[in-house]
Amino acid sequence: MTEFATRAVHAGQEPDATTGAVIPPIHVTSTYVQDGVGAMRNGYEYSRGGNPTRDALQTLLADLDGGVAAYSFASGLAAEDALLRAYLEPGARVVMGNDVYGGTHRLVNRLHVPWGVELVVVDMSDVDRVRAALEGAPAKTVLWVETPTNPLMKIADIALLSEVGHAAGALVVVDNTFASPYLQQPLSLGADAVSYSTTKYLGGHSDVVGGAVVLRDEAFAEQVGFLQFGAGAIASPFDAFLTTRGIKTLPVRMERHSSNAQAVAEALVSAPGVERVYYPGLPDHPGHEVAAKQMRGFGGMLSVALTGGPEAAKRFVESTEVFTLAESLGGVESLIGYPSEMTHASVKGTELAVPENVVRLSVGIEDQGDLVPDVLQALSR
């Protein structure tokens, strides 16, 4: 099986050997019988260390991203933390973009910096600035790339940044949450690791919280695997099952998300009161050509800046009828939010602060005939 959509349905999903059930059962057990002291069946001893349902999801994730191993966690931030702690040490450096998800910045700035890690923030679309940030980098340096970014939809050239990062001896990590493995394959472009909030497009139905990392190096994968076991922030069997079920329809959903977002973005460009639309599928987006080169499609996320300032932005998000005012993204339903006071409130007052006239939209899979009129009527309020 080589095609993505086929692997999304079948990888790690062999029918149950006992009953022939097409969908593998959810193993909700906490522990496993041993046939003698230390004589474990298929290596299963205790579900923090291993669970068949979680293993099936991890096999699927590794297959879709082309990694040697994948690990699933209780949240996206738990996955990021395990990845960073498996690599960093006091005196290490993290270089990340100036438009990353606010929770990622908070994680490093509030938890890892006090431990002795240096944090440097730059514009990842400016390769010269990235090179400068990596100059004199310590032995343990992480180049954290997010593309498209949250929420200003900046595009970073993964292949180019991987070369720059590796030349400086850095570990290159790509947060691929907005694109999903269907639209973008960071490991094939040179990255060392990929992180996800599986809550978003991978789960896809706003009914499960989770995270994952996918690795290309066996030795580093073992280190991350130990952190998963040792710290224990694992995905539960039921959460792993829901995420696996969501992934089966990932390709068809991402196609619909992308086409709907393109239609909404094009409608907003010429709408009264709109200052700027941030969507890489628009030809005048500064990262359009890079996105077209490294992505299968442009995704379901976009942001819009309004000429009326924060008052207009708040009025807009409170006036939609099909788009629901809520945090998070990537579900089948369309969501709208005000990043400055919602998803990115933790970075207010920093260089990562989101402009107060910006609104973020997660465009769902509803009919375009309902989505486009909804945003236009909300703007006219």
C-alpha positions in Angstrom: 0.0 0.0 0.0 1.6 3.2 -1.1 -1.1 5.8 -1.5 -1.9 8.0 1.4 -5.7 7.6 1.5 -5.3 3.8 1.5 -2.7 3.8 4.3 -4.9 6.2 6.3 -7.6 3.5 6.4 -5.5 0.4 6.8 -2.1 1.0 8.4 -2.0 -0.5 11.9 -5.6 -1.6 11.5 -5.4 -5.3 10.9 -8.7 -7.1 11.7 -8.9 -8.7 15.1 -7.2 -12.1 15.0 -9.7 -13.7 17.4 -13.0 -12.6 16.0 -12.2 -11.2 12.6 -13.7 -7.9 13.6 -12.9 -5.3 10.9 -12.3 -2.6 13.5 -9.7 -3.7 16.1 -11.2 -3.6 19.7 -10.5 -0.9 22.2 -8.2 -2.4 24.9 -9.4 -0.6 28.0 -7.4 -2.8 30.4 -4.8 -1.3 32.8 -2.7 -4.5 33.1 -2.0 -7.8 31.4 -1.7 -11.4 32.6 1.8 -12.9 32.6 2.4 -16.6 31.9 5.2 -16.5 34.5 7.3 -13.9 36.2 8.5 -11.7 33.4 6.8 -13.8 30.7 4.7 -11.2 29.1 2.5 -11.8 26.0 3.7 -9.7 23.1 5.6 -7.4 25.5 2.4 -6.1 27.2 2.8 -5.5 31.0 1.0 -2.3 32.0 -0.9 0.1 29.9 1.2 3.2 30.7 4.1 1.3 29.0 2.1 -0.2 26.1 -1.5 -0.7 24.9 -2.6 -2.3 21.7 -5.0 0.5 20.8 -2.4 3.2 21.4 0.1 1.1 19.5 -2.2 0.9 16.5 -2.5 4.7 16.4 1.2 5.1 16.7 1.8 2.7 13.9 -0.6 4.6 11.7 1.0 8.0 12.5 4.5 6.8 11.8 3.3 5.3 8.5 1.6 8.4 7.3 4.6 10.7 8.1 7.2 8.2 7.0 8.9 8.1 10.4 10.6 5.2 12.2 8.3 5.6 15.2 5.5 7.8 16.6 4.2 8.4 20.1 0.8 9.6 21.1 0.1 11.8 24.2 -2.7 13.2 26.2 -2.4 16.6 24.5 -0.4 18.4 21.9 1.5 20.3 24.6 2.4 17.0 26.4 3.8 15.7 23.1 5.8 18.9 22.6 7.1 18.8 26.2 8.2 15.2 25.9 10.0 15.9 22.6 11.8 18.9 24.0 12.8 17.2 27.3 14.1 14.2 25.5 16.6 16.5 23.7 17.3 19.6 25.7 19.5 20.3 28.7 20.5 23.4 30.7 22.4 25.7 28.4 20.6 24.5 25.3 18.8 26.9 22.9 15.4 26.9 21.2 14.9 29.0 18.1 11.3 29.4 17.2 9.1 31.6 15.0 7.5 34.9 16.1 4.1 33.6 15.2 3.9 30.2 16.8 1.0 28.9 18.8 0.9 30.8 22.0 0.9 27.6 24.1 4.1 26.4 22.5 5.8 29.7 23.4 4.4 29.5 26.9 5.6 26.0 27.3 9.2 26.9 26.5 9.3 30.3 28.0 7.6 29.4 31.3 8.8 25.8 31.8 12.0 25.3 29.9 13.7 28.7 30.2 13.7 28.6 34.0 15.5 25.3 33.7 18.3 27.0 31.9 17.2 26.9 28.2 17.7 29.9 26.0 14.7 31.0 23.9 15.3 33.0 20.7 12.3 34.2 18.6 12.7 35.2 14.9 10.6 35.4 11.8 11.0 32.0 10.2 10.2 33.3 6.7 13.5 35.4 6.9 16.2 32.8 6.5 19.0 35.3 7.2 17.5 36.0 10.6 17.2 32.3 11.3 20.9 31.8 10.4 21.8 34.7 12.7 19.8 33.1 15.6 21.7 29.9 15.1 25.2 31.4 15.1 27.3 30.1 18.0 24.5 27.6 18.8 25.2 25.2 21.7 25.5 21.5 21.0 21.9 21.1 22.0 19.8 23.4 19.8 16.3 23.0 18.5 15.0 24.9 15.5 11.2 24.8 16.0 9.3 25.5 12.8 5.6 26.0 12.5 4.1 26.3 9.0 1.5 27.5 8.3 1.7 29.6 11.5 -1.0 30.2 14.0 -2.7 32.6 13.5 -1.1 34.8 10.8 -0.6 31.9 8.3 3.1 32.6 7.7 4.9 30.0 5.5 8.3 28.7 6.3 10.4 26.8 3.7 10.9 23.4 5.5 13.6 22.1 3.1 15.6 25.3 3.3 15.3 25.7 7.1 16.2 22.0 7.5 19.5 22.6 5.6 20.2 25.8 7.6 19.4 24.1 10.9 21.5 21.0 10.2 24.4 23.1 9.1 24.3 24.7 12.6 24.0 21.3 14.3 20.4 21.9 15.3 17.5 19.4 15.7 14.8 20.5 13.3 11.2 20.1 14.5 8.1 21.0 12.5 4.7 21.6 14.1 2.5 20.2 11.3 -0.8 20.7 13.1 -2.4 23.2 10.6 -1.4 21.1 7.5 -1.7 17.5 8.8 0.4 14.8 7.2 -2.0 14.7 4.2 -1.1 18.2 3.1 2.5 18.3 4.2 5.3 15.8 4.8 8.1 17.5 6.9 10.3 14.4 7.3 10.5 14.0 3.6 11.6 17.6 3.4 14.5 17.2 5.8 13.0 17.7 9.3 14.0 15.4 12.1 10.7 15.3 14.0 7.1 16.3 13.5 4.7 17.3 16.3 0.9 17.5 16.2 -2.0 18.5 18.3 -4.1 15.5 17.2 -7.1 17.3 18.7 -7.2 19.2 15.5 -7.3 17.8 11.9 -6.1 14.3 12.7 -9.0 13.7 15.2 -11.1 16.1 13.1 -14.4 16.0 15.1 -13.8 18.2 18.2 -14.4 15.2 20.4 -11.0 14.2 21.6 -7.8 15.9 23.0 -4.4 14.5 22.1 -1.0 15.0 20.7 1.7 13.1 18.9 5.3 13.2 17.7 6.8 11.4 14.8 10.6 10.7 14.5 13.0 9.8 11.8 15.9 8.7 14.0 15.8 5.4 15.9 18.0 6.5 18.8 16.1 9.7 19.4 12.8 7.9 19.1 13.9 5.6 21.9 14.6 8.7 24.1 11.1 10.2 23.4 9.6 6.8 24.0 11.2 6.6 27.4 9.8 10.1 28.3 6.3 8.9 27.2 6.7 5.9 29.5 8.6 7.6 32.4 6.4 10.7 32.6 3.2 9.0 31.6 1.3 11.6 29.7 -0.2 9.0 27.4 -3.2 8.9 25.2 -6.0 6.8 26.7 -7.2 3.8 24.7 -10.5 5.5 23.9 -8.8 8.7 22.8 -6.5 6.7 20.6 -9.4 4.9 19.1 -11.2 8.2 18.4 -8.1 9.7 16.8 -7.6 6.6 14.6 -11.2 6.7 13.5 -10.8 10.4 12.6 -7.7 9.7 10.5 -9.5 7.3 8.3 -11.3 10.2 6.7 -8.5 12.7 6.9 -7.8 13.0 3.1 -11.4 13.6 2.1 -11.9 16.1 5.0 -8.7 18.0 4.2 -9.7 18.4 0.5 -13.1 19.8 1.6 -11.5 22.1 4.3 -9.1 23.5 1.7 -11.7 24.2 -1.0 -14.0 25.8 1.5 -11.3 28.0 3.0 -10.2 29.1 -0.5 -13.8 30.2 -1.2 -14.1 32.0 2.1 -10.7 33.7 1.7 -11.6 34.9 -1.9 -14.9 36.3 -0.7 -13.3 38.2 2.1 -10.6 39.8 0.0 -13.0 42.2 -1.6 -15.4 42.6 1.3 -16.0 46.0 2.9 -14.1 46.5 6.2 -11.4 44.0 5.4 -7.8 45.2 5.7 -6.1 41.9 4.9 -6.8 38.2 4.5 -4.1 35.8 5.6 -4.4 32.6 3.5 -1.5 30.9 1.6 -3.9 29.9 -1.1 -4.2 33.5 -2.3 -1.7 34.3 -5.0 -0.6 37.6 -3.3 0.2 35.8 0.0 4.0 36.2 0.5 4.4 32.5 1.1 2.1 31.3 -1.7 4.9 29.9 -3.9 6.6 28.1 -1.1 3.3 26.7 0.2 2.4 25.5 -3.3 5.8 23.7 -3.5 5.7 21.9 -0.2 1.9 21.4 0.4 -0.7 19.3 -1.4 -3.3 22.0 -0.6 -3.5 25.2 1.4 -5.6 23.9 4.3 -8.7 25.1 6.2 -7.3 27.9 8.3 -7.3 31.6 7.6 -7.2 34.8 9.4 -8.6 38.3 8.5 -7.6 41.8 9.8 -10.4 44.3 9.9 -10.1 48.0 9.3 -12.5 48.8 12.2 -10.0 47.6 14.8 -10.7 45.4 17.9 -14.3 46.5 18.1 -15.1 45.4 14.6 -13.2 42.1 15.2 -15.2 41.3 18.3 -18.4 42.3 16.6 -17.6 40.0 13.6 -16.8 36.9 15.7 -20.0 37.4 17.7 -22.2 37.8 14.6 -21.7 34.6 12.6 -24.4 32.0 12.6 -22.8 29.0 10.9 -19.3 29.6 12.3 -19.3 28.9 16.0 -17.4 31.2 18.4 -15.0 28.8 20.2 -11.4 28.0 20.7 -9.6 25.2 18.9 -9.7 24.3 15.2 -9.7 21.5 12.7 -13.1 20.0 13.3 -15.8 19.3 10.7 -17.7 22.3 12.0 -16.6 25.9 11.2 -15.2 27.8 14.2 -14.3 31.5 14.6 -12.2 33.1 17.3 -10.5 36.2 18.5 -6.9 35.2 19.1 -5.8 38.2 21.1 -8.1 37.3 23.9 -8.6 33.6 23.3 -6.0 31.2 21.9 -3.1 33.7 22.1 -3.9 35.6 25.3 -0.7 34.2 26.9 1.5 36.1 24.5 -0.1 39.5 24.9 2.5 42.1 25.5 5.3 40.1 23.8 6.6 40.2 20.3 4.3 37.3 19.5 1.2 39.3 20.4 -1.5 39.0 17.8 -2.9 42.3 16.3 -6.2 43.1 18.0 -8.0 43.5 14.7 -7.3 39.9 13.7 -9.9 37.2 13.6 -9.1 33.5 13.0 -11.4 31.1 11.1 -11.3 27.3 11.1 -13.3 26.6 8.0 -15.3 23.3 8.3 -16.8 21.0 5.8 -20.2 22.5 5.5 -21.6 23.8 2.2 -19.8 26.8 0.7 -23.3 28.2 0.0 -23.8 28.6 3.7 -20.3 29.5 4.8 -19.6 32.4 2.5 -22.8 34.3 3.1 -22.4 33.8 6.8 -19.0 35.6 7.0 -20.3 38.4 4.7 -23.4 39.0 6.7 -21.4 39.0 9.9 -19.1 41.7 8.5 -22.0 43.9 7.7 -23.3 44.0 11.2 
